[in-house]
Amino acid sequence: MTELRLVNLVKRFGDVTAVDDISMTVPDGSFVALLGYSGCGKTTTLRMIAGLEEPTSGDILFDGESVSHLPPNRRNIGMIFQRYVLFPHMNVARNVGFGLRMRGLSKTAISERVKEVLEIVQLSGFERRFPSQLSGGQQQRVAIARTVITNPKLMLMDEPLSNLDAKLREEMRAFITELQKRLNITTVFVTHDQVEAIELADHVGVMFDGEIVQFGPPEDVFNRPQTPQIADFMGATNLIQGELSAKSAHKCVFKTGSNCLEVGYAPPQDVGASVLATIRPEHLNIQPTNAPSRANCLKARVAGTVYHGGTVSYHLQVDDLELEVRSHSTRRFTKGEEVVVELNPKHLWIFPAGSAEV
């Protein structure tokens, strides 16, 4: 197990700053996802950790010792790319054992270790097959086996699932999670897919324009984004502008239009401050008008519907406010129908001070 620490890491390409003064600690044995749009600097960060790019400034430390001066082959890192980069002329066993052959291990030691690792990645019996005879998911597991067989200090993954179809991606997410916990290898995973980051990682670092704009557990990033831009990036969300009208130690009330909404915690802003709140579509509850009234229940009209298969999105009009609700309910509401929408106080989140504008 290895603790990874990035300290004020900067990478410039001419006049372009690809990574802008980021600091981050990845505890030993943990799984961190770097999440962001294409071109935000996440892959450049990964390449600096691996030693494939030299930082302009800052430092990279493994267990408190700087490795910035070390070449890639002396960092003992396993890296898995978007493309599997398997040798087409080698069978599975030879592909997996390649790193050990380069280190000069005996044939017997390599054979035993290959057998052990193929069991771990659930590919026992595939030793004699060639990459062209494997599915995409199987090829990815061969690439993972080739990486972990050398017992790396860190495992770095750069968009490793993007070439797989939706069903295989789901299966591989479960496989990678189980494997990482079993081997307890400190892992940094780069992705632009919010679902991958949330399902796989212990902590998520959201990157915009070369900076880590929020770092924390997936639940925090998903439900308590620090800015409207992060909320928007994490998927469909509702933004509600208003004014903080009351506040106690454990809750507050803010007014939006003619409605007052209760929030299940106390934000840092003072009473009277303009605030911007958010709530995710799946955290709203749509009900018929005769449903029992509860806190934060507002009268609304269905302005439109979108059927997704297992869920339905409703676009609601509440006075001047537009809300999106995503519902699993078997009850279907139609365009123009009058309904009640419930905004659960526990899921309303007011952005920190300085984020009152969309």
Secondary structure, DSSP 8 states (H G I E B T S, - for coil): ---EEEEEEEEEETTEEEEEEEEEEE-TT-EEEEEE-TTSSHHHHHHHHHTSS--SEEEEEETTEE-TTS-GGGS-EEEE-SS----TTS-HHHHHTHHHHHTT--HHHHHHHHHHHHHHTT-TT-TT--GGGS-HHHHHHHHHHHHHTT--SEEEEESTTTTS-HHHHHHHHHHHHHHHHHHT-EEEEEES-HHHHHHH-SEEEEEETTEEEEEE-HHHHHHS-SSHHHHHHTS--EEEEEEEEEE-SS-EEEEETTEEEEESS--SS-TT-EEEEEE-GGGEEEE-TTS---TTEEEEEEEEEEE-SS-EEEEEEETTEEEEEEE--S----TT-EEEEEE-GGG-EE--TT----
